Amino acid sequence: MSERSYYDILGVAKDADEKTLKAAFRKKAMEHHPDRNPGCNVSEGKFKEVSEAWEVLSDAQKRAAYDRFGKAGVNGAGAGPQGRPEDIFRDVFGDMFSELFGGQRGQQRTGPGRGADLRYDYEITLEEAFRGKQAEISVPTTERCEPCNGSGAEPGTQPETCTTCQGHGRVRMTQGFFTMERTCGRCQGSGQIIKTPCRNCDGRGAVRRDRTLQISIPAGIEDGQRIRLSGEGEPGARGGPKGDLFIFVTVREHDLFERDGQTLFARTPVPMCVAALGGDVEMPTIDASRMKVTIPEGSQTGKRMRLKGKGMPSLRGGPNGDMVIELFVETPTNLTAKQKDLLKQFAEECCPSGKCHPESQGFFKKVKKFFDQEDSRA
C-alpha cells in the first residue's frame, strides 16, 4: 500500500468530521471502482487504498490509534471488512451501487404505484376550433378490477409480504466489502406475493375495456395543443391512483382559410373591372356569416385588407383576432368578339400615356436603364 497518510488518500484534513470523511470516501470509491474502470490496475490499486483508509478512519478507536502511532497502531486493520462499522460501510456502498446501477438506495417498492398516462388523438375542423365543441370519445384502456379492487388477489385474500426481500422489492448481496442491490426475483420488485390470484383479472389487478368519456374542446384551441384529463389514464398497480389522459388535438386544413394564431388569412379573386373601378365583394367569415368588403379603385394583386375581430378567439379570453383578405386580380377569359373589341379600344386609349399602368411604366424604365448600362460597358 502507499505510504501516503489515510487523510491524504481521501483528500481530507486531519480534523475532518464523520460526514466529511464519508462524503470523501464515497466520491473516491465511485471514481476508482473496478466496475467503472474495468481492467485498469491503477484504479484497482487506488480503490484498495481508499477502502483501507476508510476502514481505519471510519472507526473512532482505530482512527485515534492511527493518529497517535500511524499505521503501526492499526496493524492488520486495513486488510478487509472485518472489524469495521458494518452499518456505515454498507450504507456508503449501498449509495454507491445505487448510482452505478440506477436504483435508489433503500427504496421501498411496496404499496400502490401510479398508473401510466394515456394519449388520444382527436381531429376537429377549423369551425369547431372557432366555436368549441362537446364530444364523446371511446378510449381503449385498462380499468381497475372491481372484484379485487386492483390488488390482484382473489376476494377474501390479501397479497402477502415477500419473504425474500421482506417487502422492500430489492435484495442485497454482500461479498467482502462489496454490497450489490438488485430487484427481487421472486416478487419482481413489488414487495408482495399473490398466492391466490383473482379469477376475474388473473392477478393483474386490471381488465381491458373501452371507456366512453365526455370531453370539452375549448374555443380557440390550436393545432397540436393537448387537453389533460386528470385521473383518466391507466389504473395504478396494487390499487394505486390512475394516470392522466392527454388528448392531442389536430385541426383539419380548411378550404378557404389559413390560420396563424388568432389571425385568419383568405385569398379572394377580384374581377379586373372591379379592381380597376372599385366595388364590393362578398366574403364568408369563420362564424358562417357573410361580410361585404369594399374594394378600392385601382386595387392590385397582393393588396391586403384587414377585417377587425373576424379571426379566431383566444384561449385566454379577450377579443377575437382579425381576418386578412389578400386580393388577386382575375383576368377575364372566353371573351366574345365584342368584348375583345372593347378591350382593344381601351388599350389604345390608355396605353400610349402609360398613366393607367404606373407599375408597368416604372418597370420598363428600369429595363431601359439596365440595357443602357450594358451597352455602355460593351
C-alpha positions as CSV (number, residue, x, y, z in Angstrom):
1,M,0.0,0.0,0.0
2,S,1.0,3.6,-0.4
3,E,2.9,5.4,2.3
4,R,0.7,8.4,2.0
5,S,-1.4,9.1,5.0
6,Y,-5.0,7.9,5.0
7,Y,-6.2,11.6,5.2
8,D,-4.2,12.4,2.0
9,I,-5.7,9.3,0.3
10,L,-9.2,10.5,1.0
11,G,-8.3,14.2,0.4
12,V,-9.5,15.5,3.7
13,A,-8.0,17.4,6.6
14,K,-6.8,15.6,9.8
15,D,-9.7,17.1,11.8
16,A,-12.4,16.1,9.2
17,D,-15.7,15.1,10.8
18,E,-17.5,11.8,10.1
19,K,-19.8,13.4,7.5
20,T,-16.8,14.8,5.6
21,L,-15.0,11.5,5.7
22,K,-18.0,9.6,4.5
23,A,-18.5,12.0,1.5
24,A,-14.8,11.9,0.6
25,F,-14.7,8.1,0.7
26,R,-17.9,7.8,-1.4
27,K,-16.5,10.2,-4.0
28,K,-13.2,8.4,-4.3
29,A,-14.7,4.9,-4.2
30,M,-17.1,5.9,-7.0
31,E,-14.2,7.3,-9.1
32,H,-11.9,4.3,-8.8
33,H,-14.4,1.5,-8.5
34,P,-13.4,-1.5,-10.8
35,D,-16.8,-1.7,-12.4
36,R,-16.3,1.9,-13.7
37,N,-12.7,1.1,-14.7
38,P,-12.6,-2.4,-16.0
39,G,-9.1,-3.8,-16.5
40,C,-7.3,-0.8,-15.0
41,N,-4.7,-1.8,-12.5
42,V,-4.1,1.7,-11.4
43,S,-7.8,2.3,-10.5
44,E,-7.9,-1.1,-8.7
45,G,-4.9,-0.1,-6.6
46,K,-6.3,3.3,-5.7
47,F,-9.6,1.6,-4.8
48,K,-7.9,-0.6,-2.3
49,E,-6.1,2.4,-0.9
50,V,-9.4,4.3,-0.4
51,S,-11.0,1.2,1.1
52,E,-8.1,0.8,3.6
53,A,-8.2,4.4,4.6
54,W,-12.0,4.3,5.2
55,E,-11.6,1.1,7.1
56,V,-9.4,2.8,9.7
57,L,-10.8,6.4,9.8
58,S,-14.4,5.3,10.0
59,D,-13.8,3.6,13.3
60,A,-13.3,6.1,16.2
61,Q,-10.9,3.8,18.1
62,K,-8.8,2.8,15.1
63,R,-8.6,6.5,14.0
64,A,-7.4,7.5,17.4
65,A,-4.7,4.8,17.4
66,Y,-3.7,5.8,13.8
67,D,-3.4,9.5,14.8
68,R,-1.0,8.6,17.7
69,F,1.1,5.8,16.2
70,G,0.4,5.8,12.4
71,K,-0.1,2.6,10.6
72,A,1.8,0.7,13.2
73,G,-1.0,1.4,15.6
74,V,-3.6,-0.2,13.4
75,N,-1.6,-3.1,12.1
76,G,-3.9,-5.5,10.1
77,A,-6.9,-3.2,10.4
78,G,-6.8,-2.4,6.7
79,A,-6.9,-6.0,5.4
80,G,-10.6,-6.2,4.8
81,P,-14.1,-5.5,6.2
82,Q,-13.6,-7.4,9.5
83,G,-14.0,-5.1,12.4
84,R,-15.3,-2.1,10.6
85,P,-18.7,-0.4,11.5
86,E,-20.7,-2.6,9.1
87,D,-23.8,-0.4,9.1
88,I,-21.9,2.7,7.9
89,F,-19.9,0.7,5.4
90,R,-23.0,-0.9,3.9
91,D,-24.8,2.4,3.8
92,V,-22.0,4.1,1.8
93,F,-21.6,1.2,-0.6
94,G,-25.4,0.9,-0.9
95,D,-25.4,4.5,-2.1
96,M,-22.6,3.9,-4.5
97,F,-24.1,0.8,-6.1
98,S,-27.4,2.5,-6.4
99,E,-25.8,5.3,-8.5
100,L,-23.8,2.7,-10.5
101,F,-26.8,0.7,-11.4
102,G,-29.5,3.3,-11.5
103,G,-31.5,2.4,-8.4
104,Q,-32.5,4.3,-5.3
105,R,-30.9,3.0,-2.1
106,G,-33.4,1.7,0.4
107,Q,-36.3,2.4,-2.0
108,Q,-39.5,0.8,-0.8
109,R,-41.3,-0.9,-3.6
110,T,-44.3,-1.9,-1.7
111,G,-47.6,0.0,-1.7
112,P,-49.6,1.4,-4.6
113,G,-48.0,2.8,-7.7
114,R,-49.3,5.5,-10.0
115,G,-50.8,4.3,-13.3
116,A,-49.5,5.1,-16.8
117,D,-50.7,8.2,-18.8
118,L,-52.6,7.6,-22.0
119,R,-52.7,9.5,-25.3
120,Y,-55.7,10.0,-27.5
121,D,-55.6,11.8,-30.9
122,Y,-58.6,13.8,-31.9
123,E,-59.3,15.7,-35.1
124,I,-61.6,18.7,-35.4
125,T,-62.5,21.3,-38.1
126,L,-61.5,24.9,-38.1
127,E,-65.1,25.8,-37.4
128,E,-65.2,23.6,-34.4
129,A,-61.9,25.2,-33.2
130,F,-63.6,28.6,-33.5
131,R,-66.8,27.6,-31.7
132,G,-65.5,25.0,-29.3
133,K,-67.1,21.5,-29.1
134,Q,-68.5,19.0,-26.7
135,A,-67.7,15.5,-27.8
136,E,-67.9,11.9,-26.8
137,I,-64.9,9.6,-27.2
138,S,-64.3,5.9,-26.7
139,V,-60.9,5.2,-25.1
140,P,-59.4,1.7,-25.1
141,T,-57.8,1.3,-21.6
142,T,-57.4,-0.9,-18.6
143,E,-59.6,-0.4,-15.6
144,R,-59.2,-1.4,-12.0
145,C,-60.6,-4.9,-11.4
146,E,-63.7,-4.4,-9.3
147,P,-63.8,-7.8,-7.6
148,C,-60.3,-7.5,-6.2
149,N,-60.2,-3.7,-6.1
150,G,-57.0,-3.7,-8.1
151,S,-55.0,-5.8,-5.6
152,G,-54.8,-8.8,-8.0
153,A,-55.7,-11.2,-5.1
154,E,-58.8,-13.2,-5.1
155,P,-61.6,-11.5,-3.0
156,G,-61.3,-12.6,0.6
157,T,-57.5,-13.0,0.4
158,Q,-54.7,-10.5,0.6
159,P,-51.3,-10.2,-1.0
160,E,-48.5,-11.3,1.4
161,T,-45.2,-9.7,2.1
162,C,-42.4,-11.2,0.1
163,T,-40.2,-13.2,2.5
164,T,-37.2,-13.0,0.2
165,C,-36.9,-9.2,0.2
166,Q,-39.1,-8.5,3.3
167,G,-41.3,-6.3,1.3
168,H,-38.6,-3.9,0.1
169,G,-38.8,-5.1,-3.6
170,R,-35.0,-5.3,-3.7
171,V,-32.4,-7.6,-2.3
172,R,-28.8,-7.0,-1.3
173,M,-25.8,-9.3,-1.7
174,T,-22.7,-8.7,0.4
175,Q,-19.3,-10.2,-0.7
176,G,-16.5,-9.0,1.4
177,F,-16.8,-5.2,1.4
178,F,-18.9,-5.2,-1.8
179,T,-22.6,-4.7,-1.4
180,M,-24.8,-5.1,-4.5
181,E,-28.5,-4.5,-4.8
182,R,-30.9,-5.8,-7.4
183,T,-34.6,-6.3,-8.0
184,C,-36.1,-9.2,-6.1
185,G,-36.6,-12.0,-8.5
186,R,-39.4,-13.6,-6.5
187,C,-41.8,-10.6,-6.3
188,Q,-40.4,-8.8,-9.3
189,G,-39.9,-5.6,-7.2
190,S,-43.5,-5.4,-5.9
191,G,-42.6,-6.4,-2.4
192,Q,-45.7,-8.6,-2.3
193,I,-46.6,-12.2,-3.4
194,I,-50.1,-13.1,-4.6
195,K,-50.7,-16.7,-3.7
196,T,-54.3,-16.8,-4.8
197,P,-54.7,-14.6,-8.0
198,C,-58.1,-13.0,-8.7
199,R,-60.0,-15.1,-11.2
200,N,-61.5,-12.1,-12.9
201,C,-58.2,-10.4,-13.8
202,D,-55.8,-13.3,-13.5
203,G,-53.9,-11.5,-10.8
204,R,-53.2,-8.4,-12.9
205,G,-55.4,-6.1,-10.9
206,A,-56.9,-4.6,-14.1
207,V,-59.1,-5.6,-17.0
208,R,-59.1,-4.3,-20.6
209,R,-62.2,-2.5,-21.9
210,D,-63.4,0.6,-23.9
211,R,-64.4,3.6,-21.8
212,T,-66.7,6.4,-23.0
213,L,-65.8,9.9,-21.9
214,Q,-67.3,13.3,-22.5
215,I,-64.7,15.9,-23.4
216,S,-64.9,19.7,-23.9
217,I,-62.8,21.3,-26.7
218,P,-62.4,25.0,-25.8
219,A,-63.0,27.7,-28.4
220,G,-59.7,28.9,-29.8
221,I,-57.7,25.7,-29.4
222,E,-54.8,25.4,-31.9
223,D,-53.4,22.5,-33.9
224,G,-51.1,20.3,-31.8
225,Q,-52.4,21.5,-28.4
226,R,-53.4,19.0,-25.8
227,I,-56.1,18.7,-23.2
228,R,-55.3,16.9,-19.9
229,L,-57.9,14.8,-18.1
230,S,-56.6,14.1,-14.7
231,G,-57.2,10.6,-13.4
232,E,-58.5,9.2,-16.6
233,G,-55.4,7.2,-17.5
234,E,-54.4,3.6,-16.6
235,P,-55.1,2.4,-13.1
236,G,-52.2,2.2,-10.7
237,A,-50.6,-1.0,-9.5
238,R,-51.9,-2.6,-6.4
239,G,-54.8,-0.2,-6.1
240,G,-52.7,2.9,-6.8
241,P,-54.0,6.2,-8.3
242,K,-54.8,6.4,-12.0
243,G,-52.6,8.2,-14.5
244,D,-53.8,11.0,-16.8
245,L,-55.3,11.1,-20.3
246,F,-53.9,13.5,-22.7
247,I,-56.0,14.4,-25.8
248,F,-53.8,15.7,-28.6
249,V,-55.9,17.9,-30.9
250,T,-55.4,18.2,-34.7
251,V,-57.2,21.0,-36.6
252,R,-58.0,19.9,-40.2
253,E,-56.9,22.2,-43.0
254,H,-59.6,24.5,-44.3
255,D,-60.6,25.1,-48.0
256,L,-60.9,28.9,-47.6
257,F,-58.9,30.0,-44.5
258,E,-55.4,29.6,-43.3
259,R,-54.6,30.2,-39.7
260,D,-51.7,31.8,-37.9
261,G,-52.6,32.1,-34.2
262,Q,-55.7,34.2,-33.9
263,T,-55.3,35.6,-37.4
264,L,-57.1,34.1,-40.4
265,F,-56.0,34.6,-44.0
266,A,-58.1,34.3,-47.1
267,R,-57.2,34.8,-50.7
268,T,-60.1,36.1,-52.9
269,P,-60.4,36.7,-56.6
270,V,-61.5,40.2,-57.8
271,P,-62.7,40.7,-61.4
272,M,-60.4,43.1,-63.3
273,C,-63.2,45.6,-63.8
274,V,-64.0,45.7,-60.0
275,A,-60.3,46.1,-59.2
276,A,-60.0,49.0,-61.7
277,L,-63.2,50.8,-60.9
278,G,-63.7,49.8,-57.3
279,G,-66.7,48.0,-56.0
280,D,-68.0,45.5,-53.4
281,V,-67.3,41.8,-53.0
282,E,-69.0,39.4,-50.5
283,M,-66.7,37.4,-48.2
284,P,-67.6,34.5,-46.0
285,T,-66.3,34.6,-42.4
286,I,-65.4,31.8,-40.0
287,D,-68.6,32.4,-38.0
288,A,-70.7,31.3,-41.0
289,S,-71.8,34.9,-41.8
290,R,-71.2,37.0,-44.9
291,M,-69.5,40.3,-45.0
292,K,-69.5,43.0,-47.7
293,V,-66.0,44.2,-48.5
294,T,-65.4,47.4,-50.4
295,I,-62.5,47.1,-53.0
296,P,-60.8,50.4,-53.5
297,E,-60.4,51.8,-57.1
298,G,-57.2,50.7,-58.7
299,S,-56.5,47.7,-56.4
300,Q,-53.7,45.4,-57.4
301,T,-53.0,41.7,-56.9
302,G,-51.4,41.2,-53.4
303,K,-53.3,44.0,-51.8
304,R,-54.3,43.1,-48.2
305,M,-57.4,44.2,-46.3
306,R,-58.0,43.6,-42.6
307,L,-61.3,42.8,-41.1
308,K,-61.2,43.5,-37.4
309,G,-62.5,40.9,-35.0
310,K,-63.3,38.3,-37.7
311,G,-60.5,35.9,-36.7
312,M,-60.1,33.2,-34.1
313,P,-60.9,33.6,-30.3
314,S,-58.1,33.3,-27.7
315,L,-57.9,30.5,-25.2
316,R,-57.0,33.2,-22.6
317,G,-60.1,35.3,-23.3
318,G,-60.2,38.8,-24.8
319,P,-61.2,39.9,-28.3
320,N,-61.0,37.8,-31.4
321,G,-58.2,38.1,-33.8
322,D,-58.5,39.6,-37.3
323,M,-59.2,38.2,-40.7
324,V,-56.8,39.3,-43.5
325,I,-58.0,39.2,-47.1
326,E,-55.5,39.1,-49.9
327,L,-56.7,40.2,-53.4
328,F,-55.7,38.7,-56.7
329,V,-57.0,40.4,-59.8
330,E,-58.6,38.0,-62.2
331,T,-58.1,38.4,-65.9
332,P,-61.3,37.6,-67.9
333,T,-61.3,34.6,-70.3
334,N,-63.6,33.3,-73.0
335,L,-64.2,36.8,-74.4
336,T,-66.7,37.4,-77.1
337,A,-65.7,39.4,-80.2
338,K,-67.4,42.5,-79.0
339,Q,-65.7,42.2,-75.6
340,K,-62.3,41.9,-77.3
341,D,-63.0,45.0,-79.4
342,L,-63.9,47.0,-76.3
343,L,-60.7,45.9,-74.7
344,K,-58.7,46.9,-77.7
345,Q,-60.3,50.3,-77.7
346,F,-59.5,50.6,-74.0
347,A,-55.9,49.6,-74.6
348,E,-55.5,52.1,-77.5
349,E,-57.0,54.8,-75.3
350,C,-54.9,54.3,-72.1
351,C,-51.7,52.6,-73.1
352,P,-49.9,55.4,-75.0
353,S,-49.8,57.7,-72.0
354,G,-48.8,54.9,-69.5
355,K,-50.7,56.7,-66.8
356,C,-53.2,53.8,-66.4
357,H,-50.4,51.3,-65.7
358,P,-48.0,53.0,-63.3
359,E,-46.3,49.8,-62.2
360,S,-45.6,48.8,-65.8
361,Q,-44.3,52.2,-66.6
362,G,-41.8,52.0,-63.7
363,F,-40.8,48.5,-64.6
364,F,-40.0,49.4,-68.2
365,K,-38.0,52.4,-67.1
366,K,-35.8,50.0,-65.1
367,V,-35.5,47.7,-68.1
368,K,-34.3,50.5,-70.3
369,K,-31.8,51.7,-67.7
370,F,-30.4,48.1,-67.4
371,F,-29.8,47.8,-71.2
372,D,-28.3,51.3,-71.4
373,Q,-25.8,50.3,-68.7
374,E,-24.9,47.1,-70.6
375,D,-24.5,49.0,-73.8
376,S,-22.1,51.4,-72.1
377,R,-19.9,48.5,-70.9
378,A,-19.7,46.9,-74.3
